[in-house]
Amino acid sequence: MGLGRDLEGLLVRRGEAGYEDLRAAMVWNGLKPERFPDVIVQVASERDVLTAVRLARSAGMRVAVRAGGHNWAGTSVRDGGMLIDLSRLDACAVDTASATAGAQPAARGRDLAAALAEHGLAFPVGHCGSVALGGFLLSGGLGWNPGVWGPACLSVAEIEAVTAAGEAVRCSEDENADLFWAARGAGPGFFAVVTRFRLCLRRLPAAITTSAYVFPLPRVAEVTSWAVEVAASLPPAVELSIMLGTAPQEPGTKAIVVTATSFADSADEAARSLTAFRACPLAERALARVAEQPATFDALFEGAGALWPERHRVAADTHWSMEDLGALLPLLADDVAKAPSGKSLVLANIPPAAVLPDMAFSVLGRSYVVGYAIWQDPAHDQANIRWLREAMGKVAPLAVGHYIAEADLPAAASRSRRSFTPDTWERLQAVRARWDPEGVFQPYLRP
Ligand SMILES: Cc1cc2nc3c(=O)[nH]c(=O)nc-3n(C[C@H](O)[C@H](O)[C@H](O)COP(=O)(O)OP(=O)(O)OC[C@H]3O[C@@H](n4cnc5c(N)ncnc54)[C@H](O)[C@@H]3O)c2cc1C
């Protein structure tokens, strides 16, 4: 371990003071994995990443990587080997002339959005402002305004990475294209350390507007059927999402909430874009309604953040399906009504039909459903995890795969593989064999 002296950052071995606190801090989820790396290296610079990978190679250690710690399953925390913690690499620099930004992997969506807004620019960051770019972009990144901006990885122009050989490389469509292909979707099985992303920026929408209807949960079938119909007539700049869970501001009431967020160039355009949503034939039956409320990215983050409160224990799982949501959500309503924790919820949306370039991320279905068990008391771990698995199991026969960023990877050995098309999975193995022939980087958790 002599090389550790070359690190500017921190190196903590298992058993040393501070190890357990640092290990726990690697994972945002209050539910911490029972896995224990031999060494955690908290790097202080991009150069440190090179040093750490070389150190791991020379010590024969496998490498796992952590950026923002938001993977629900705590994929960065593995048994044995070295965990490289990138949390101090959180800078972003905007270049207005080229409308690009250089961002380090632990930069959070909220911070990037704020830096860009000063220049009238934006990026499809994750729905919750605390999500860091690293794992989000590598997984594909289902961020805000997907109908216009697409999955966030589509706006990654280039990455800088440290490879298993301990070398720094630059990757884009023109340079090391196979590693770049993998970096746009491989998620928590990527086999290099990304130290910097070059992002293509978008114009900040001048008018962001949110509308919502809250209906009693037993109306799930008719509300979903309307939502699917209206989604088809909304312009791409309106993001429609459906939540099954506890009604906002009404702790005792289970509800289905349909939200439409418009990203428009003017207040008039925002109002026009929501015409079909405004004309909801079920509106009279709504328990509550939010009517075209102006919003900022900060307000959007605040709304999303309320769904996933800090310091809670969470189990999450996803399904892509070729069925429409009208066939899926009614199957989940009973489970949502009976969830052991009132904070648990199901989110669903209809991914925009888009032709994506060749990259590891792909939209696997017409509909997307994600379930979250959210609770606080460790004594209730088993009941809540069981609830999530039983609920998502109702949809499983109609599912065609998972989204790697939010799949319940510990649940079954197939979750990682089924997050890709069979061809993509094969190609990922081939690209990994080329860039990491000795298996320096940890494989997927339960591939
Ligand atoms: C509150 C919350 C809200 C979320 N909202 C969304 C959302 O709106 N849309 C969405 O798509 N996802 C969302 N997610 C899921 C999130 O995108 C993924 O969990 C993602 O992995 C988080 O990135 P991270 O860097 O924080 O993850 P980490 O836990 O730090 O890393 C996860 C894995 O990614 C890999 N990794 C991360 N950084 C690097 C790097 N620089 N180089 C190499 N490998 C790396 C590692 O394999 C690591 O195990 C949300 C998660 C939470 C907790």
The ligand as a Tripos MOL2 file, in Angstrom:
@<TRIPOS>MOLECULE
LIG
   53    58     1     0     0
SMALL
NO_CHARGES

@<TRIPOS>ATOM
      1 C1        -33.8120   10.4720   -4.5840 C.3       1 LIG1
      2 C2        -33.4730    9.8330   -5.9060 C.ar      1 LIG1
      3 C3        -34.0650   10.2990   -7.0630 C.ar      1 LIG1
      4 C4        -33.7380    9.7310   -8.3010 C.ar      1 LIG1
      5 N1        -34.3030   10.2240   -9.4400 N.ar      1 LIG1
      6 C5        -33.9440    9.7250  -10.6390 C.ar      1 LIG1
      7 C6        -34.4620   10.2700  -11.8580 C.ar      1 LIG1
      8 O1        -35.2460   11.2200  -11.8630 O.2       1 LIG1
      9 N2        -34.0850    9.7040  -13.0310 N.ar      1 LIG1
     10 C7        -33.1940    8.6720  -13.0720 C.ar      1 LIG1
     11 O2        -32.8540    8.2400  -14.1760 O.2       1 LIG1
     12 N3        -32.6880    8.1430  -11.9520 N.ar      1 LIG1
     13 C8        -33.0310    8.6340  -10.7390 C.ar      1 LIG1
     14 N4        -32.5080    8.0940   -9.6010 N.ar      1 LIG1
     15 C9        -31.5900    6.9750   -9.7280 C.3       1 LIG1
     16 C10       -30.1850    7.4800   -9.9680 C.3       1 LIG1
     17 O3        -30.0490    8.0380  -11.2380 O.3       1 LIG1
     18 C11       -29.2030    6.3300   -9.9130 C.3       1 LIG1
     19 O4        -29.3220    5.7060   -8.6900 O.3       1 LIG1
     20 C12       -27.7700    6.7750  -10.1300 C.3       1 LIG1
     21 O5        -26.9380    5.6500  -10.0340 O.3       1 LIG1
     22 C13       -27.3340    7.7960   -9.1320 C.3       1 LIG1
     23 O6        -26.0550    8.2850   -9.4580 O.3       1 LIG1
     24 P1        -24.9610    8.4130   -8.3170 P.3       1 LIG1
     25 O7        -23.7110    8.8570   -8.9550 O.co2     1 LIG1
     26 O8        -25.4920    9.1830   -7.1780 O.co2     1 LIG1
     27 O9        -24.8550    6.8700   -7.8940 O.3       1 LIG1
     28 P2        -23.7590    6.0850   -7.0560 P.3       1 LIG1
     29 O10       -24.5050    5.2730   -6.0560 O.co2     1 LIG1
     30 O11       -22.6520    6.9450   -6.5840 O.co2     1 LIG1
     31 O12       -23.1800    5.1380   -8.1820 O.3       1 LIG1
     32 C14       -23.9360    4.0850   -8.7070 C.3       1 LIG1
     33 C15       -23.0690    3.2740   -9.6330 C.3       1 LIG1
     34 O13       -22.7640    4.0270  -10.7910 O.3       1 LIG1
     35 C16       -21.4270    3.7860  -11.2040 C.3       1 LIG1
     36 N5        -20.7290    5.0810  -11.2250 N.ar      1 LIG1
     37 C17       -21.1330    6.2420  -10.6660 C.ar      1 LIG1
     38 N6        -20.2810    7.2280  -10.9970 N.ar      1 LIG1
     39 C18       -19.3220    6.6800  -11.7610 C.ar      1 LIG1
     40 C19       -18.1800    7.1860  -12.4260 C.ar      1 LIG1
     41 N7        -17.8760    8.4760  -12.3700 N.pl3     1 LIG1
     42 N8        -17.4230    6.3440  -13.1330 N.ar      1 LIG1
     43 C20       -17.7300    5.0280  -13.2130 C.ar      1 LIG1
     44 N9        -18.8040    4.4840  -12.6140 N.ar      1 LIG1
     45 C21       -19.5980    5.2980  -11.8940 C.ar      1 LIG1
     46 C22       -20.8290    2.8130  -10.2300 C.3       1 LIG1
     47 O14       -20.9030    1.5210  -10.8140 O.3       1 LIG1
     48 C23       -21.7340    2.8860   -9.0280 C.3       1 LIG1
     49 O15       -21.8600    1.6360   -8.3610 O.3       1 LIG1
     50 C24       -32.8180    8.6480   -8.3540 C.ar      1 LIG1
     51 C25       -32.2230    8.1650   -7.1710 C.ar      1 LIG1
     52 C26       -32.5550    8.7490   -5.9600 C.ar      1 LIG1
     53 C27       -31.9080    8.2260   -4.7010 C.3       1 LIG1
@<TRIPOS>BOND
     1     1     2 1
     2     2     3 ar
     3     2    52 ar
     4     3     4 ar
     5     4     5 ar
     6     4    50 ar
     7     5     6 ar
     8     6     7 ar
     9     6    13 1
    10     7     8 2
    11     7     9 ar
    12     9    10 ar
    13    10    11 2
    14    10    12 ar
    15    12    13 ar
    16    13    14 ar
    17    14    15 1
    18    14    50 ar
    19    15    16 1
    20    16    17 1
    21    16    18 1
    22    18    19 1
    23    18    20 1
    24    20    21 1
    25    20    22 1
    26    22    23 1
    27    23    24 1
    28    24    25 2
    29    24    26 1
    30    24    27 1
    31    27    28 1
    32    28    29 2
    33    28    30 1
    34    28    31 1
    35    31    32 1
    36    32    33 1
    37    33    34 1
    38    33    48 1
    39    34    35 1
    40    35    36 1
    41    35    46 1
    42    36    37 ar
    43    36    45 ar
    44    37    38 ar
    45    38    39 ar
    46    39    40 ar
    47    39    45 ar
    48    40    41 1
    49    40    42 ar
    50    42    43 ar
    51    43    44 ar
    52    44    45 ar
    53    46    47 1
    54    46    48 1
    55    48    49 1
    56    50    51 ar
    57    51    52 ar
    58    52    53 1
@<TRIPOS>SUBSTRUCTURE
     1 LIG1         1 GROUP 0 **** ****
